Amino acid sequence: MKRYHKFIIALLITIVIISLLLIKGCGGEDAQKTTTRTESRNIPVASVASPQQHAFNGSLQLTGTAKPNQSVKLFAMTSGYLKQLRADIGSFVKEGQVLAVLENPDLYREKERIQAELKEKSALYFRLKNNREQTMVGADIKAKKALYDRLQSIYEKTPQLTSIADVEKAEADYKRASAQATDELDINASAYQATNARLKNINMQISYLWVKAPFGGVITNRFADKGALIQNGLNNNSSMPLFELQDLQPIRVQVDIPETDAVLINKNTTAQITFPELPNSSYSATVSRVAYSVDETKTMKVEIDLPNKDLKIRPGMYAKIDIQRSGHKEALSVPNEAVGNIKGQSFIYVVQNGKAKKVDVKTGIRDEKFTELLNAPVKDTDTIIVQGKELISDGAAVQTKLISNQ
Protein backbone atom coordinates (compact mmCIF):
# COMPACT_ATOMS: atom_id res chain seq x y z
CA MET A 1 0.00 0.00 0.00
CA LYS A 2 2.81 2.34 0.88
CA ARG A 3 4.45 1.51 -2.42
CA TYR A 4 1.30 2.55 -4.24
CA HIS A 5 1.17 5.92 -2.45
CA LYS A 6 4.76 6.69 -3.39
CA PHE A 7 4.02 5.92 -7.01
CA ILE A 8 1.05 8.31 -6.99
CA ILE A 9 3.11 11.10 -5.43
CA ALA A 10 5.95 10.64 -7.93
CA LEU A 11 3.46 10.70 -10.80
CA LEU A 12 1.91 13.95 -9.55
CA ILE A 13 5.31 15.59 -9.17
CA THR A 14 6.20 14.57 -12.73
CA ILE A 15 2.95 15.98 -14.06
CA VAL A 16 3.53 19.31 -12.23
CA ILE A 17 7.08 19.62 -13.60
CA ILE A 18 5.96 18.87 -17.14
CA SER A 19 3.11 21.39 -16.80
CA LEU A 20 5.50 24.10 -15.58
CA LEU A 21 7.84 23.45 -18.47
CA LEU A 22 5.00 23.64 -20.96
CA ILE A 23 3.70 26.87 -19.43
CA LYS A 24 7.18 28.45 -19.53
CA GLY A 25 7.70 27.44 -23.15
CA CYS A 26 4.41 28.84 -24.29
CA GLY A 27 4.93 32.05 -22.34
CA GLY A 28 8.40 32.63 -23.83
CA GLU A 29 7.17 32.13 -27.37
CA ASP A 30 4.32 34.58 -26.81
CA ALA A 31 6.72 37.13 -25.29
CA GLN A 32 9.10 36.80 -28.26
CA LYS A 33 6.23 37.32 -30.67
CA THR A 34 5.10 40.36 -28.68
CA THR A 35 8.60 41.85 -28.74
CA THR A 36 8.87 41.33 -32.50
CA ARG A 37 5.56 43.01 -33.08
CA THR A 38 6.57 45.95 -30.87
CA GLU A 39 9.86 46.43 -32.70
CA SER A 40 8.05 46.32 -36.05
CA ARG A 41 5.62 48.94 -34.89
CA ASN A 42 8.56 51.28 -33.93
CA ILE A 43 10.07 51.25 -37.46
CA PRO A 44 8.67 54.24 -39.41
CA VAL A 45 6.79 53.72 -42.65
CA ALA A 46 7.69 56.01 -45.54
CA SER A 47 6.15 56.49 -48.97
CA VAL A 48 8.70 55.88 -51.71
CA ALA A 49 9.10 56.30 -55.45
CA SER A 50 11.85 56.26 -58.05
CA PRO A 51 13.44 59.26 -59.81
CA GLN A 52 12.05 59.80 -63.27
CA GLN A 53 12.67 61.78 -66.44
CA HIS A 54 10.62 64.97 -66.53
CA ALA A 55 10.39 67.90 -68.97
CA PHE A 56 10.17 71.25 -67.18
CA ASN A 57 7.81 73.34 -69.25
CA GLY A 58 5.22 75.83 -68.18
CA SER A 59 5.30 79.26 -66.65
CA LEU A 60 7.26 80.87 -63.87
CA GLN A 61 5.52 83.26 -61.51
CA LEU A 62 7.71 86.16 -60.38
CA THR A 63 7.45 89.76 -59.26
CA GLY A 64 9.08 92.78 -60.85
CA THR A 65 9.19 96.55 -60.86
CA ALA A 66 8.24 99.12 -63.48
CA LYS A 67 11.15 101.34 -64.50
CA PRO A 68 11.37 104.32 -66.88
CA ASN A 69 12.78 103.68 -70.32
CA GLN A 70 15.36 106.40 -69.65
CA SER A 71 16.09 108.38 -66.51
CA VAL A 72 18.65 111.12 -65.90
CA LYS A 73 19.45 113.89 -63.45
CA LEU A 74 20.31 117.03 -65.40
CA PHE A 75 23.33 119.05 -64.29
CA ALA A 76 24.54 122.33 -65.71
CA MET A 77 27.66 122.07 -67.88
CA THR A 78 28.84 125.53 -66.84
CA SER A 79 28.50 127.68 -63.75
CA GLY A 80 26.08 130.59 -63.28
CA TYR A 81 23.02 131.71 -61.39
CA LEU A 82 19.60 130.38 -62.32
CA LYS A 83 17.93 133.17 -64.29
CA GLN A 84 14.87 131.37 -65.71
CA LEU A 85 12.98 128.13 -65.05
CA ARG A 86 11.06 127.01 -68.12
CA ALA A 87 9.92 123.61 -66.79
CA ASP A 88 8.73 122.18 -63.51
CA ILE A 89 7.59 118.89 -61.97
CA GLY A 90 5.07 117.26 -64.30
CA SER A 91 6.13 119.20 -67.39
CA PHE A 92 6.21 117.13 -70.57
CA VAL A 93 9.17 118.21 -72.66
CA LYS A 94 10.66 117.40 -76.05
CA GLU A 95 14.24 116.59 -76.94
CA GLY A 96 16.28 119.79 -77.20
CA GLN A 97 13.72 121.92 -75.36
CA VAL A 98 15.21 124.61 -73.09
CA LEU A 99 14.41 123.79 -69.45
CA ALA A 100 16.40 126.50 -67.67
CA VAL A 101 18.56 129.54 -68.45
CA LEU A 102 21.66 130.48 -66.45
CA GLU A 103 23.43 133.82 -66.35
CA ASN A 104 27.23 134.27 -66.12
CA PRO A 105 28.55 137.82 -66.88
CA ASP A 106 32.16 136.64 -66.62
CA LEU A 107 31.71 134.49 -69.72
CA TYR A 108 30.52 137.45 -71.79
CA ARG A 109 33.38 139.66 -70.60
CA GLU A 110 35.86 136.91 -71.48
CA LYS A 111 34.27 136.60 -74.90
CA GLU A 112 34.70 140.31 -75.59
CA ARG A 113 38.35 140.19 -74.55
CA ILE A 114 39.06 137.19 -76.79
CA GLN A 115 37.26 138.81 -79.72
CA ALA A 116 39.46 141.89 -79.44
CA GLU A 117 42.59 139.76 -79.24
CA LEU A 118 41.47 137.68 -82.20
CA LYS A 119 40.86 140.81 -84.30
CA GLU A 120 44.43 141.97 -83.73
CA LYS A 121 46.03 138.60 -84.40
CA SER A 122 43.84 137.98 -87.40
CA ALA A 123 44.93 141.26 -89.03
CA LEU A 124 48.61 140.48 -88.48
CA TYR A 125 48.34 136.91 -89.71
CA PHE A 126 46.47 137.74 -92.92
CA ARG A 127 48.74 140.70 -93.65
CA LEU A 128 51.76 138.41 -93.47
CA LYS A 129 50.01 135.76 -95.48
CA ASN A 130 48.44 137.85 -98.25
CA ASN A 131 50.78 140.89 -98.47
CA ARG A 132 54.07 139.30 -97.67
CA GLU A 133 56.12 141.33 -100.14
CA GLN A 134 54.84 144.66 -98.75
CA THR A 135 56.22 143.99 -95.26
CA MET A 136 59.75 144.73 -94.15
CA VAL A 137 60.48 141.04 -93.93
CA GLY A 138 59.13 140.56 -97.44
CA ALA A 139 61.24 143.41 -98.81
CA ASP A 140 64.37 141.99 -97.19
CA ILE A 141 63.70 138.56 -98.67
CA LYS A 142 63.09 140.11 -102.08
CA ALA A 143 66.40 142.04 -101.96
CA LYS A 144 68.41 139.01 -100.85
CA LYS A 145 66.85 136.88 -103.56
CA ALA A 146 67.71 139.48 -106.22
CA LEU A 147 71.32 139.57 -105.00
CA TYR A 148 71.56 135.82 -105.07
CA ASP A 149 70.07 135.61 -108.59
CA ARG A 150 72.44 138.30 -109.91
CA LEU A 151 75.60 136.69 -108.43
CA GLN A 152 74.50 133.30 -109.66
CA SER A 153 74.04 134.65 -113.21
CA ILE A 154 77.42 136.45 -113.19
CA TYR A 155 79.19 133.38 -111.90
CA GLU A 156 77.67 131.22 -114.61
CA LYS A 157 78.59 133.66 -117.39
CA THR A 158 81.89 135.15 -116.19
CA PRO A 159 83.27 133.25 -113.19
CA GLN A 160 86.26 135.62 -113.09
CA LEU A 161 84.08 138.48 -111.83
CA THR A 162 82.81 136.72 -108.67
CA SER A 163 83.67 133.73 -106.54
CA ILE A 164 81.63 130.69 -105.67
CA ALA A 165 81.89 131.67 -102.02
CA ASP A 166 80.04 134.93 -102.70
CA VAL A 167 77.30 133.03 -104.52
CA GLU A 168 76.91 130.50 -101.72
CA LYS A 169 76.83 133.24 -99.07
CA ALA A 170 74.09 135.09 -100.97
CA GLU A 171 72.15 131.87 -101.31
CA ALA A 172 72.46 131.13 -97.59
CA ASP A 173 71.33 134.68 -96.66
CA TYR A 174 68.30 134.35 -98.92
CA LYS A 175 67.27 130.94 -97.57
CA ARG A 176 67.76 132.08 -93.96
CA ALA A 177 65.56 135.12 -94.50
CA SER A 178 62.90 132.96 -96.19
CA ALA A 179 62.97 130.47 -93.33
CA GLN A 180 62.64 133.26 -90.76
CA ALA A 181 59.69 134.68 -92.63
CA THR A 182 58.06 131.28 -92.81
CA ASP A 183 58.61 130.76 -89.09
CA GLU A 184 57.11 134.15 -88.35
CA LEU A 185 54.08 133.33 -90.49
CA ASP A 186 53.67 129.97 -88.75
CA ILE A 187 53.92 131.58 -85.31
CA ASN A 188 51.27 134.12 -86.18
CA ALA A 189 49.10 131.43 -87.75
CA SER A 190 49.35 129.36 -84.56
CA ALA A 191 48.48 132.37 -82.41
CA TYR A 192 45.52 133.19 -84.63
CA GLN A 193 44.25 129.62 -84.57
CA ALA A 194 44.68 129.29 -80.80
CA THR A 195 42.77 132.52 -80.18
CA ASN A 196 40.04 131.41 -82.57
CA ALA A 197 39.79 128.09 -80.68
CA ARG A 198 39.46 129.97 -77.39
CA LEU A 199 36.62 131.99 -78.88
CA LYS A 200 34.85 128.82 -80.01
CA ASN A 201 35.31 127.36 -76.52
CA ILE A 202 33.88 130.42 -74.79
CA ASN A 203 30.93 130.38 -77.20
CA MET A 204 30.35 126.74 -76.30
CA GLN A 205 30.50 127.61 -72.59
CA ILE A 206 27.92 130.35 -73.19
CA SER A 207 25.68 127.90 -75.08
CA TYR A 208 25.68 125.69 -71.97
CA LEU A 209 23.86 128.47 -70.11
CA TRP A 210 20.74 127.13 -71.83
CA VAL A 211 20.02 123.76 -70.16
CA LYS A 212 18.23 121.51 -72.65
CA ALA A 213 16.42 118.19 -72.46
CA PRO A 214 18.55 115.32 -73.85
CA PHE A 215 15.40 113.34 -74.70
CA GLY A 216 11.63 113.71 -74.55
CA GLY A 217 9.84 112.83 -71.33
CA VAL A 218 8.41 114.24 -68.14
CA ILE A 219 10.11 116.24 -65.39
CA THR A 220 9.72 114.15 -62.24
CA ASN A 221 11.73 116.34 -59.88
CA ARG A 222 13.18 119.84 -59.63
CA PHE A 223 16.11 120.53 -57.31
CA ALA A 224 16.82 124.27 -57.68
CA ASP A 225 14.91 127.54 -57.49
CA LYS A 226 15.24 130.73 -59.49
CA GLY A 227 18.27 132.74 -58.42
CA ALA A 228 20.21 129.75 -57.10
CA LEU A 229 23.94 129.59 -57.80
CA ILE A 230 24.57 126.55 -59.97
CA GLN A 231 27.99 124.89 -60.15
CA ASN A 232 29.48 123.23 -63.20
CA GLY A 233 28.54 119.55 -63.02
CA LEU A 234 31.41 118.45 -65.26
CA ASN A 235 34.20 119.15 -62.78
CA ASN A 236 32.47 119.63 -59.44
CA ASN A 237 31.38 116.52 -57.54
CA SER A 238 29.32 118.57 -55.09
CA SER A 239 27.27 120.33 -57.76
CA MET A 240 23.48 120.28 -57.53
CA PRO A 241 21.28 118.86 -60.31
CA LEU A 242 18.55 121.02 -61.79
CA PHE A 243 15.96 118.42 -62.83
CA GLU A 244 15.23 114.73 -63.01
CA LEU A 245 13.87 113.71 -66.41
CA GLN A 246 12.24 110.35 -67.20
CA ASP A 247 11.11 108.81 -70.46
CA LEU A 248 7.94 106.79 -69.73
CA GLN A 249 7.20 105.47 -73.23
CA PRO A 250 7.79 102.58 -73.17
CA ILE A 251 8.05 101.32 -69.60
CA ARG A 252 10.66 98.73 -68.72
CA VAL A 253 9.54 95.98 -66.36
CA GLN A 254 12.59 94.60 -64.58
CA VAL A 255 12.45 91.10 -63.12
CA ASP A 256 15.13 88.98 -61.47
CA ILE A 257 15.17 85.37 -62.71
CA PRO A 258 16.45 82.76 -60.21
CA GLU A 259 19.71 81.09 -61.13
CA THR A 260 17.98 77.71 -61.55
CA ASP A 261 15.71 79.12 -64.27
CA ALA A 262 18.17 81.51 -65.94
CA VAL A 263 19.02 79.15 -68.81
CA LEU A 264 15.32 78.76 -69.64
CA ILE A 265 14.68 82.47 -70.32
CA ASN A 266 15.78 84.04 -73.59
CA LYS A 267 15.05 87.11 -75.65
CA ASN A 268 11.52 86.95 -77.11
CA THR A 269 10.32 84.57 -74.36
CA THR A 270 6.62 85.35 -73.86
CA ALA A 271 5.27 86.82 -70.64
CA GLN A 272 2.01 88.04 -69.15
CA ILE A 273 2.25 91.09 -66.87
CA THR A 274 -0.32 92.47 -64.46
CA PHE A 275 -0.20 95.31 -61.95
CA PRO A 276 -2.18 95.02 -58.69
CA GLU A 277 -2.82 98.78 -58.83
CA LEU A 278 -4.31 98.38 -62.34
CA PRO A 279 -6.77 95.52 -61.77
CA ASN A 280 -8.41 95.69 -65.19
CA SER A 281 -5.17 95.78 -67.17
CA SER A 282 -3.14 92.86 -68.44
CA TYR A 283 -0.22 93.08 -70.85
CA SER A 284 1.16 90.41 -73.17
CA ALA A 285 4.75 90.98 -74.20
CA THR A 286 8.05 89.30 -74.92
CA VAL A 287 11.39 89.60 -73.16
CA SER A 288 13.26 92.59 -74.60
CA ARG A 289 16.65 92.26 -72.89
CA VAL A 290 18.48 89.49 -71.03
CA ALA A 291 21.57 90.22 -68.92
CA TYR A 292 23.03 86.73 -69.56
CA SER A 293 24.88 87.06 -66.25
CA VAL A 294 23.99 85.90 -62.73
CA ASP A 295 24.84 88.52 -60.11
CA GLU A 296 25.81 88.16 -56.45
CA THR A 297 22.17 87.61 -55.49
CA LYS A 298 22.14 84.52 -57.75
CA THR A 299 19.60 86.06 -60.08
CA MET A 300 19.69 87.23 -63.71
CA LYS A 301 18.18 90.57 -64.71
CA VAL A 302 15.57 90.53 -67.48
CA GLU A 303 13.69 93.50 -68.94
CA ILE A 304 10.32 93.55 -70.71
CA ASP A 305 9.21 96.66 -72.62
CA LEU A 306 5.54 97.62 -72.33
CA PRO A 307 3.75 100.34 -74.36
CA ASN A 308 2.58 103.17 -72.13
CA LYS A 309 0.87 105.75 -74.32
CA ASP A 310 -1.80 106.46 -71.71
CA LEU A 311 0.90 106.71 -68.98
CA LYS A 312 -1.09 104.47 -66.65
CA ILE A 313 2.01 102.49 -65.73
CA ARG A 314 4.12 104.55 -63.37
CA PRO A 315 7.77 103.90 -62.50
CA GLY A 316 8.08 102.05 -59.21
CA MET A 317 4.85 100.08 -59.59
CA TYR A 318 4.87 96.49 -58.41
CA ALA A 319 4.27 93.96 -61.20
CA LYS A 320 3.33 90.29 -61.34
CA ILE A 321 4.94 88.41 -64.21
CA ASP A 322 3.90 85.04 -65.56
CA ILE A 323 6.80 84.17 -67.83
CA GLN A 324 7.02 81.08 -70.00
CA ARG A 325 10.09 78.92 -69.95
CA SER A 326 11.39 76.25 -72.30
CA GLY A 327 12.24 73.10 -70.39
CA HIS A 328 15.04 70.61 -70.18
CA LYS A 329 14.25 67.40 -71.98
CA GLU A 330 14.69 64.16 -70.04
CA ALA A 331 15.83 65.81 -66.82
CA LEU A 332 16.22 63.37 -63.92
CA SER A 333 13.78 64.61 -61.30
CA VAL A 334 12.14 63.72 -58.01
CA PRO A 335 8.89 64.87 -56.41
CA ASN A 336 9.26 68.17 -54.57
CA GLU A 337 8.37 66.51 -51.26
CA ALA A 338 11.40 64.24 -51.51
CA VAL A 339 13.89 67.11 -51.26
CA GLY A 340 14.98 68.32 -47.84
CA ASN A 341 17.25 71.22 -47.02
CA ILE A 342 19.45 71.96 -44.03
CA LYS A 343 21.50 75.15 -43.93
CA GLY A 344 21.26 75.58 -47.69
CA GLN A 345 22.28 72.01 -48.55
CA SER A 346 19.62 69.96 -50.34
CA PHE A 347 19.39 66.23 -49.76
CA ILE A 348 17.21 63.16 -50.36
CA TYR A 349 16.92 59.75 -48.66
CA VAL A 350 17.66 56.64 -50.71
CA VAL A 351 16.45 53.30 -49.32
CA GLN A 352 19.07 50.53 -49.50
CA ASN A 353 18.62 47.13 -47.81
CA GLY A 354 15.79 48.42 -45.63
CA LYS A 355 17.76 51.41 -44.37
CA ALA A 356 17.67 55.10 -45.28
CA LYS A 357 20.81 56.69 -46.70
CA LYS A 358 21.08 60.47 -46.75
CA VAL A 359 22.42 61.73 -50.10
CA ASP A 360 23.38 65.38 -50.67
CA VAL A 361 22.20 66.68 -54.05
CA LYS A 362 22.31 69.85 -56.11
CA THR A 363 18.92 70.85 -57.43
CA GLY A 364 18.10 72.55 -60.71
CA ILE A 365 14.81 73.96 -61.92
CA ARG A 366 11.53 73.25 -60.15
CA ASP A 367 7.87 73.30 -61.10
CA GLU A 368 4.69 72.62 -59.19
CA LYS A 369 5.43 68.87 -58.83
CA PHE A 370 9.05 68.01 -59.59
CA THR A 371 12.58 69.20 -58.82
CA GLU A 372 15.49 68.58 -61.18
CA LEU A 373 18.58 66.82 -59.82
CA LEU A 374 21.93 68.04 -61.14
CA ASN A 375 24.79 65.53 -61.12
CA ALA A 376 23.19 63.63 -58.26
CA PRO A 377 24.59 60.15 -57.43
CA VAL A 378 21.20 58.49 -57.96
CA LYS A 379 19.64 56.51 -60.79
CA ASP A 380 16.09 56.14 -62.00
CA THR A 381 16.09 52.60 -60.52
CA ASP A 382 16.79 53.79 -56.96
CA THR A 383 14.12 54.00 -54.30
CA ILE A 384 13.79 57.39 -52.65
CA ILE A 385 11.66 58.51 -49.73
CA VAL A 386 8.98 60.99 -50.79
CA GLN A 387 6.77 61.28 -47.72
CA GLY A 388 7.74 60.66 -44.12
CA LYS A 389 11.35 61.84 -44.34
CA GLU A 390 10.77 63.96 -41.23
CA LEU A 391 10.73 60.72 -39.19
CA ILE A 392 13.87 59.33 -40.85
CA SER A 393 17.53 59.78 -40.02
CA ASP A 394 20.63 58.65 -41.89
CA GLY A 395 21.14 54.91 -41.47
CA ALA A 396 17.80 54.29 -39.76
CA ALA A 397 15.67 51.26 -40.60
CA VAL A 398 12.59 52.10 -42.61
CA GLN A 399 9.50 50.37 -43.92
CA THR A 400 8.42 51.44 -47.40
CA LYS A 401 5.14 51.93 -49.14
CA LEU A 402 5.23 52.53 -52.92
CA ILE A 403 3.40 55.58 -54.28
CA SER A 404 1.42 54.37 -57.25
CA ASN A 405 0.72 57.77 -58.90
CA GLN A 406 3.26 60.56 -58.64
BELWODA-V884762 format. One line per field, one symbol per residue. psi: psi as a letter, one per 40 degrees, with the letter a starting at -180 (. if undefined). A space follows every 10 residues. Layout:
psi: ???
This chain:
psi: dddddddddd dddddddddd dddddddddd dddddddddd dehihihiii iihhhgiaih hiiahhiidi hihhiieiii ihdiheiahe hhiihehhdi hihgdddddd dddddddddd dddddddddd fdeeiddddd dddddddddd dddddddgdd eiiddddddd dddddddddd dddddddddd dddddddddd dddddddeeh hiheiiaihe iheiiheihh ihedehdeih idihhhhehi ihhhihhidd edeehihehi ihhihdegde hhhhiihdih dfhhaeefih hiihhhifde fdhiheihih hhhiihihhf hhiiideehi hhfehiiihh hhfeihhhhh ihibihaedi hihhfifiie eihihdieed eiiheiiiii hhhdh.
